[in-house]
C-alpha cells in the first residue's frame, strides 16, 4: 500500500510491521525525512521494502527528465542490472 502521505502511518509502525511479517512487503514513495540517503536507515535497507520516486508538482521539463530516468531504472532492473541504488548490498540477482 502506498498512502503518499507519510503522516498517515505512525512513526516506526511500518518497520515494526515488516519485521513481524505483516505486511510481507511494502512499497512507499514518501519518508519522514527527505531526501533519505542513509543506506543504514533500517526502513530503507529493509529487504521487504521497495522505495520508489515521489513526483509532486514539477515543471514539464523536470517531469520529462524524471520519467526518462525512471524508465531507464525500470529497464535496468528488468535486465538484472539495477542503477541508482542507494543500498546495492540488498540486491540479489535471484530477486
Contact map, one row per residue, 1 for C-alpha under 8 A:
11100000000000000000000001110000000000000000000000000000000000000000000000000000000000000000000
11110000000000000000000001111000000000000000000000000000000000000000000000000000000000000000000
11111101000000000000000000010000000000000000000000000000000000000000000000000000000000000000000
01111100000000000000000000011100000000000000000000000000000000000000000000000000000000000000000
00111111100000000000000000000100000000000000000000000000000000000000000000000000000000000000000
00111111100000000000000000000111000000000000000000000000000000000000000000000000000000000000000
00001111110000000000000000000001000000000000000000000000000000000000000000000000000000000000000
00101111110000000000000000000000000000000000000000000000000000000000000000000000000000000000000
00001111111011000000000000000000000000000000000000000000000000000000000000000000000000000000000
00000011111111000000000000000000000000000000000000000000000000000000000000000000000000000000000
00000000111111000000000000000000000000000000000000000000000000000000000000000000000000000000000
00000000011111110000000000000000000000000000000000000000000000000000000000000000000000000000000
00000000111111111000000000000000000000000000000000000000000000000000000000000000000000000000000
00000000111111111100000000000000000000000010000000000000000000000000000000000000000000000000000
00000000000111111110000000000000000000000110000000000000000000000000000000000000000000000000000
00000000000111111111000000000000000000000000000000000000000000000000000000000000000000000000000
00000000000011111111111000000000000000000000000000000000000000000000000000000000000000000000000
00000000000001111111111111000000000000000000000100000000000000000000000000000000000000000000000
00000000000000111111110000000000000000000000000000000000000000000000000000000000000000000000000
00000000000000011111111000000000000000000000000000000000000000000000000000000000000000000000000
00000000000000001111111110000000000000000000000000000000000000000000000000000000000000000000000
00000000000000001111111110000000000000000000000000000000000000000000000000000000000000000000000
00000000000000001101111111000000000000000000000000000000000000000000000000000000000000000000000
00000000000000000100111111000000000000000000000100000000000000000000000000000000000000000000000
00000000000000000100111111100000000000000000000111000000000000000000000000000000000000000000000
11000000000000000100001111110000000000000000000111000000000000000000000000000000000000000000000
11000000000000000000000011111000000000000000000011110000000000000000000000000000000000000000000
11110000000000000000000001111110000000000000000011110000000000000000000000000000000000000000000
01010000000000000000000000111110000000000000000000111100000000000000000000000000000000000000000
00011100000000000000000000011111010000000000000000000100000000000000000000000000000000000000000
00000100000000000000000000011111111100000000000000000000000000000000000000000000000000000000000
00000110000000000000000000000111110000000000000000000000000000000000000000000000000000000000000
00000000000000000000000000000011111100000000000000000000000000000000000000000000000000000000000
00000000000000000000000000000111111100000000000000000000000000000000000000000000000000000000000
00000000000000000000000000000010111110000000000000000000000000000000000000000000000000000000000
00000000000000000000000000000010111111000000000000000000000000000000000000000000000000000000000
00000000000000000000000000000000001111100000000000000000000000000000000000000000000001000000000
00000000000000000000000000000000000111111001000000000000000000000000000000000000000001000000000
00000000000000000000000000000000000011111001100000000000000000000000000000000000000001100000000
00000000000000000000000000000000000001111101100000000000000000000000000000000000000000000000000
00000000000000000000000000000000000001111111100000000000000000000000000000000000000000000000000
00000000000000100000000000000000000000011111110000000000000000000000000000000000000000000000000
00000000000001100000000000000000000000001111110010000000000000000000000000000000000000000000000
00000000000000000000000000000000000001111111110010100000000000000000000000000000000000000000000
00000000000000000000000000000000000000111111111010000000000000000000000000000000000000100100000
00000000000000000000000000000000000000000111111110000000000000000000000000000000000000000000000
00000000000000000000000000000000000000000000111110000000000000000000000000000000000000000100000
00000000000000000100000111000000000000000000011111000000000000000000000000000000000000000000000
00000000000000000000000011110000000000000011111111100000000000000000000000000000000000000000000
00000000000000000000000011110000000000000000000111110000000000000000000000000000000000000000000
00000000000000000000000000111000000000000001000011111000000000000000000000000000000000000000000
00000000000000000000000000111000000000000000000001111100000000000000000000000000000000000000000
00000000000000000000000000001000000000000000000000111110000000000000000000000000000000000000000
00000000000000000000000000001100000000000000000000011111000000000000000000000000000000000000000
00000000000000000000000000000000000000000000000000001111110000000000000000000000000000000000000
00000000000000000000000000000000000000000000000000000111110000000000000000000000000000000000000
00000000000000000000000000000000000000000000000000000011111000000000000000000000000000000000000
00000000000000000000000000000000000000000000000000000011111101100000000000000000000000000000000
00000000000000000000000000000000000000000000000000000000111111100000000000000000000000000000000
00000000000000000000000000000000000000000000000000000000011111110000000000000000000000000000000
00000000000000000000000000000000000000000000000000000000001111111000000000000000000000000000000
00000000000000000000000000000000000000000000000000000000011111111100000000000000000000000000000
00000000000000000000000000000000000000000000000000000000011111111110000000000000000000000000000
00000000000000000000000000000000000000000000000000000000000111111111000000000000000000000000000
00000000000000000000000000000000000000000000000000000000000011111111100000000000000000000000000
00000000000000000000000000000000000000000000000000000000000001111111110000000000000000000000000
00000000000000000000000000000000000000000000000000000000000000111111111000000000000000000000000
00000000000000000000000000000000000000000000000000000000000000011111111100000000000000000000000
00000000000000000000000000000000000000000000000000000000000000001111111110000000000000000000000
00000000000000000000000000000000000000000000000000000000000000000111111111000000000000000000000
00000000000000000000000000000000000000000000000000000000000000000011111111100000000000000000000
00000000000000000000000000000000000000000000000000000000000000000001111111110000000000000000000
00000000000000000000000000000000000000000000000000000000000000000000111111111000011100000000000
00000000000000000000000000000000000000000000000000000000000000000000011111111100010000000000000
00000000000000000000000000000000000000000000000000000000000000000000001111111110000000000000000
00000000000000000000000000000000000000000000000000000000000000000000000111111111111000000000000
00000000000000000000000000000000000000000000000000000000000000000000000011111111111000000000000
00000000000000000000000000000000000000000000000000000000000000000000000001111111110000000000000
00000000000000000000000000000000000000000000000000000000000000000000000000111111110000000000000
00000000000000000000000000000000000000000000000000000000000000000000000000011111110000000000100
00000000000000000000000000000000000000000000000000000000000000000000000000011111111000000000000
00000000000000000000000000000000000000000000000000000000000000000000000011011111111110000000000
00000000000000000000000000000000000000000000000000000000000000000000000010011000111110000000000
00000000000000000000000000000000000000000000000000000000000000000000000010000000011111000000000
00000000000000000000000000000000000000000000000000000000000000000000000000000000011111110000000
00000000000000000000000000000000000011100000000000000000000000000000000000000000000111110000000
00000000000000000000000000000000000000100000100000000000000000000000000000000000000011111110000
00000000000000000000000000000000000000000000000000000000000000000000000000000000000011111110000
00000000000000000000000000000000000000000000000000000000000000000000000000000000000000111111000
00000000000000000000000000000000000000000000101000000000000000000000000000000000000000111111000
00000000000000000000000000000000000000000000000000000000000000000000000000000000000000111111101
00000000000000000000000000000000000000000000000000000000000000000000000000000000000000001111111
00000000000000000000000000000000000000000000000000000000000000000000000000000001000000000011111
00000000000000000000000000000000000000000000000000000000000000000000000000000000000000000001111
00000000000000000000000000000000000000000000000000000000000000000000000000000000000000000011111
